[in-house]
Structures are given as C-alpha cells and as structure tokens.
C-alpha cells in the first residue's frame, strides 16, 4: 500500500521478525495491522492529505484459480489525513 506519505524514511519490512503483521476482513472492511519493524530507526513523520493507493501483488488467485487483477485501487473521496 502506498499512503503517499513518509511514515518511514527508508525501506522497511513489517512482521518479518517479532510480531507478525495481520490482515482481517469483517464484512466489507479490511483491517491491516503492521507487525514489528525490521528497521525501527526509519520512523518518519507523516503530514499532508493525499489519497492512498493499493496495488495488489501478481500471483494470488480466487477460489476458481483465476488470477486476481493487479490494477491499482485509489482511495476515493476527498484527500484526507489518514491514520
């Protein structure tokens, strides 16, 4: 997911070590909880209002084994301060 902001100042993986990241769907809401950062010194300060973009990875399939689309999904509505 690209939030369009600088929450970190360099490449950072979450959940690779320590607490794992999770993603839970309830109805039509998906909640992503990031796990432990492998680069805690990369924390940045986010500011400004932008629309987030999520680009799905190539490879996942649905239950019928059809590849899922990799088209980017852009947050709708007016740009806002997220998180």
N, CA, C and O of each residue as an XYZ file, in Angstrom:
332
protein
N       0.839     -1.156      0.000
C       0.000      0.000      0.000
C       0.890      1.227      0.000
O       1.865      1.287      0.749
N       0.574      2.175     -0.808
C       1.294      3.439     -0.849
C       0.403      4.498     -0.227
O      -0.629      4.862     -0.792
N       0.802      4.991      0.934
C      -0.008      6.000      1.614
C       0.264      7.393      1.078
O      -0.463      8.337      1.387
N       1.332      7.523      0.259
C       1.679      8.831     -0.283
C       2.393      9.708      0.730
O       2.650     10.884      0.469
N       2.711      9.149      1.871
C       3.373      9.913      2.935
C       4.627      9.186      3.370
O       4.838      8.031      3.000
N       5.445      9.837      4.137
C       6.701      9.245      4.578
C       6.604      8.797      6.026
O       7.121      9.452      6.931
N       5.925      7.658      6.233
C       5.846      7.081      7.568
C       7.188      6.457      7.940
O       7.511      6.320      9.120
N       7.968      6.078      6.923
C       9.318      5.576      7.131
C      10.234      6.302      6.154
O       9.792      6.756      5.098
N      11.504      6.408      6.508
C      12.456      7.154      5.696
C      13.319      6.266      4.805
O      14.119      6.773      4.018
N      13.166      4.944      4.920
C      13.884      4.003      4.061
C      13.086      2.703      4.016
O      12.111      2.543      4.750
N      13.504      1.771      3.149
C      12.779      0.506      3.032
C      12.666     -0.171      4.385
O      13.637     -0.271      5.135
N      11.470     -0.631      4.677
C      11.193     -1.253      5.967
C      10.224     -2.400      5.772
O       9.221     -2.255      5.073
N      10.512     -3.537      6.382
C       9.606     -4.679      6.367
C       8.932     -4.772      7.726
O       9.579     -4.611      8.761
N       7.641     -5.029      7.719
C       6.903     -5.175      8.970
C       6.450     -6.617      9.111
O       5.898     -7.197      8.176
N       6.680     -7.187     10.268
C       6.206     -8.535     10.545
C       7.138     -9.653     10.144
O       6.820    -10.821     10.366
N       8.286     -9.333      9.558
C       9.225    -10.377      9.150
C       9.884    -11.018     10.372
O      10.224    -12.201     10.351
N      10.058    -10.242     11.420
C      10.596    -10.744     12.686
C       9.729    -10.183     13.805
O       9.007     -9.208     13.595
N       9.788    -10.777     14.975
C       8.979    -10.287     16.092
C       7.505    -10.559     15.854
O       7.130    -11.655     15.438
N       6.677     -9.571     16.116
C       5.234     -9.714     15.948
C       4.856     -9.687     14.468
O       5.258     -8.786     13.732
N       4.090    -10.672     14.045
C       3.680    -10.757     12.644
C       2.637     -9.699     12.299
O       1.876     -9.262     13.163
N       2.607     -9.289     11.025
C       1.543     -8.410     10.540
C       0.299     -9.252     10.313
O       0.395    -10.451     10.053
N      -0.869     -8.627     10.410
C      -2.115     -9.352     10.175
C      -3.032     -8.550      9.260
O      -2.922     -7.328      9.164
N      -3.940     -9.261      8.588
C      -4.962     -8.629      7.773
C      -6.258     -9.399      8.027
O      -6.317    -10.614      7.842
N      -7.301     -8.669      8.455
C      -8.566     -9.296      8.807
C      -9.688     -8.608      8.050
O      -9.731     -7.380      7.976
N     -10.598     -9.399      7.487
C     -11.751     -8.839      6.791
C     -12.998     -9.102      7.620
O     -13.245    -10.230      8.047
N     -13.780     -8.054      7.843
C     -15.056     -8.157      8.542
C     -16.082     -7.426      7.692
O     -16.066     -6.198      7.611
N     -16.979     -8.181      7.057
C     -17.909     -7.573      6.111
C     -17.121     -7.040      4.932
O     -16.386     -7.791      4.290
N     -17.261     -5.755      4.636
C     -16.513     -5.150      3.528
C     -15.320     -4.337      4.010
O     -14.707     -3.609      3.229
N     -14.987     -4.456      5.297
C     -13.871     -3.701      5.869
C     -12.660     -4.601      6.055
O     -12.764     -5.685      6.629
N     -11.513     -4.147      5.568
C     -10.258     -4.868      5.753
C      -9.389     -4.060      6.710
O      -9.148     -2.874      6.484
N      -8.917     -4.702      7.779
C      -8.044     -4.045      8.747
C      -6.662     -4.666      8.668
O      -6.502     -5.871      8.858
N      -5.659     -3.835      8.387
C      -4.269     -4.279      8.314
C      -3.545     -3.758      9.547
O      -3.557     -2.558      9.821
N      -2.918     -4.660     10.284
C      -2.129     -4.289     11.452
C      -0.687     -4.664     11.179
O      -0.370     -5.839     10.995
N       0.189     -3.669     11.152
C       1.598     -3.924     10.866
C       2.293     -4.490     12.092
O       2.072     -4.039     13.216
N       3.135     -5.482     11.857
C       3.900     -6.097     12.936
C       5.174     -5.314     13.211
O       5.295     -4.145     12.847
N       6.107     -5.972     13.853
C       7.373     -5.365     14.244
C       8.172     -4.915     13.027
O       8.294     -5.657     12.052
N       8.713     -3.707     13.082
C       9.553     -3.178     12.009
C      10.946     -3.774     12.105
O      11.491     -3.921     13.199
N      11.529     -4.122     10.943
C      12.917     -4.602     10.946
C      13.901     -3.434     10.865
O      15.114     -3.639     10.826
N      13.370     -2.208     10.840
C      14.208     -1.017     10.724
C      13.608      0.104     11.586
O      13.149      1.113     11.050
N      13.609     -0.064     12.908
C      12.942      0.903     13.776
C      13.519      2.313     13.699
O      12.848      3.269     14.089
N      14.738      2.462     13.208
C      15.333      3.801     13.094
C      14.831      4.552     11.871
O      15.209      5.704     11.657
N      13.979      3.915     11.062
C      13.491      4.538      9.833
C      12.159      5.262     10.024
O      11.566      5.731      9.053
N      11.687      5.355     11.263
C      10.401      6.010     11.504
C      10.445      7.463     11.041
O      11.401      8.187     11.320
N       9.401      7.875     10.332
C       9.303      9.243      9.840
C       8.059      9.913     10.393
O       7.321      9.315     11.177
N       7.829     11.137      9.992
C       6.649     11.887     10.407
C       5.780     12.131      9.190
O       6.220     12.737      8.214
N       4.550     11.658      9.250
C       3.625     11.835      8.126
C       2.888     13.153      8.274
O       2.538     13.567      9.379
N       2.658     13.807      7.139
C       1.851     15.018      7.151
C       1.233     15.215      5.785
O       1.640     14.568      4.820
N       0.273     16.083      5.690
C      -0.380     16.354      4.414
C      -1.530     15.413      4.143
O      -1.661     14.372      4.787
N      -2.358     15.782      3.191
C      -3.536     14.994      2.825
C      -3.405     14.470      1.403
O      -3.260     15.246      0.459
N      -3.456     13.161      1.256
C      -3.378     12.516     -0.054
C      -4.316     11.316     -0.072
O      -4.789     10.887      0.981
N      -4.589     10.773     -1.245
C      -5.353      9.536     -1.350
C      -4.383      8.367     -1.407
O      -3.416      8.392     -2.168
N      -4.644      7.329     -0.593
C      -3.802      6.143     -0.574
C      -4.034      5.315     -1.831
O      -5.108      5.369     -2.430
N      -3.013      4.542     -2.228
C      -3.104      3.647     -3.369
C      -2.674      2.252     -2.941
O      -1.666      2.090     -2.253
N      -3.437      1.252     -3.346
C      -3.093     -0.135     -3.060
C      -2.948     -0.857     -4.385
O      -3.886     -0.889     -5.182
N      -1.772     -1.441     -4.629
C      -1.523     -2.210     -5.850
C      -1.351     -3.669     -5.458
O      -0.337     -4.029     -4.860
N      -2.330     -4.523     -5.785
C      -2.233     -5.941     -5.425
C      -1.040     -6.614     -6.108
O      -0.642     -6.233     -7.209
N      -0.490     -7.603     -5.448
C       0.641     -8.360     -5.988
C       0.170     -9.302     -7.098
O      -0.979     -9.743     -7.095
N       1.048     -9.603     -8.030
C       0.774    -10.567     -9.083
C       0.912    -11.967     -8.490
O       1.890    -12.257     -7.800
N      -0.047    -12.819     -8.751
C       0.064    -14.206     -8.304
C      -1.135    -14.742     -7.551
O      -1.518    -15.885     -7.798
N      -1.765    -13.982     -6.633
C      -2.915    -14.537     -5.910
C      -4.068    -14.874     -6.859
O      -4.258    -14.227     -7.889
N      -4.829    -15.902     -6.485
C      -5.956    -16.341     -7.297
C      -7.227    -16.400     -6.451
O      -7.174    -16.414     -5.221
N      -8.373    -16.434     -7.143
C      -9.633    -16.631     -6.438
C      -9.867    -18.137     -6.273
O      -9.007    -18.943     -6.626
N     -11.022    -18.510     -5.740
C     -11.297    -19.923     -5.466
C     -11.347    -20.777     -6.724
O     -11.166    -21.992     -6.659
N     -11.595    -20.139     -7.881
C     -11.642    -20.874     -9.155
C     -10.283    -20.870     -9.858
O     -10.186    -21.268    -11.019
N      -9.237    -20.424     -9.163
C      -7.868    -20.386     -9.683
C      -7.653    -19.328    -10.755
O      -6.687    -19.413    -11.513
N      -8.533    -18.332    -10.837
C      -8.330    -17.216    -11.751
C      -7.406    -16.196    -11.095
O      -7.568    -15.862     -9.922
N      -6.434    -15.704    -11.866
C      -5.548    -14.678    -11.324
C      -6.340    -13.430    -10.967
O      -7.225    -13.010    -11.712
N      -6.017    -12.844     -9.830
C      -6.667    -11.608     -9.424
C      -6.050    -10.438    -10.179
O      -4.892    -10.496    -10.592
N      -6.822     -9.388    -10.356
C      -6.333     -8.198    -11.050
C      -5.229     -7.519    -10.256
O      -5.218     -7.561     -9.025
N      -4.301     -6.891    -10.970
C      -3.230     -6.146    -10.300
C      -3.403     -4.648    -10.521
O      -2.466     -3.871    -10.333
N      -4.605     -4.251    -10.919
C      -4.897     -2.840    -11.143
C      -4.888     -2.098     -9.813
O      -5.504     -2.545     -8.846
N      -4.191     -0.970     -9.763
C      -4.126     -0.179     -8.535
C      -5.513      0.338     -8.158
O      -6.300      0.728     -9.020
N      -5.796      0.333     -6.860
C      -7.048      0.869     -6.332
C      -6.695      2.134     -5.563
O      -5.853      2.116     -4.666
N      -7.349      3.230     -5.925
C      -7.067      4.515     -5.281
C      -8.211      4.858     -4.350
O      -9.382      4.765     -4.720
N      -7.859      5.259     -3.132
C      -8.857      5.674     -2.152
C      -9.755      6.760     -2.752
O      -9.273      7.725     -3.346
N     -11.045      6.587     -2.588
C     -11.996      7.536     -3.131
C     -12.239      8.723     -2.210
O     -11.781      8.751     -1.068
N     -12.964      9.693     -2.730
C     -13.334     10.853     -1.930
C     -12.261     11.908     -1.912
O     -11.266     11.823     -2.632
N     -12.473     12.893     -1.088
C     -11.553     13.999     -0.942
C     -10.283     13.547     -0.227
O     -10.349     12.744      0.704
N      -9.137     14.051     -0.651
C      -7.890     13.731      0.045
C      -8.021     14.097      1.508
O      -8.541     15.157      1.854
N      -7.542     13.206      2.362
C      -7.669     13.449      3.792
C      -6.430     12.972      4.529
O      -5.577     12.300      3.948
N      -6.329     13.311      5.785
C      -5.220     12.878      6.620
C      -5.566     11.509      7.162
O      -6.500     11.378      7.953
N      -4.830     10.478      6.751
C      -5.096      9.116      7.190
C      -4.240      8.783      8.399
O      -3.122      9.275      8.556
N      -4.792      7.943      9.236
C      -4.122      7.452     10.434
C      -3.973      8.573     11.405
O      -3.430      8.379     12.493
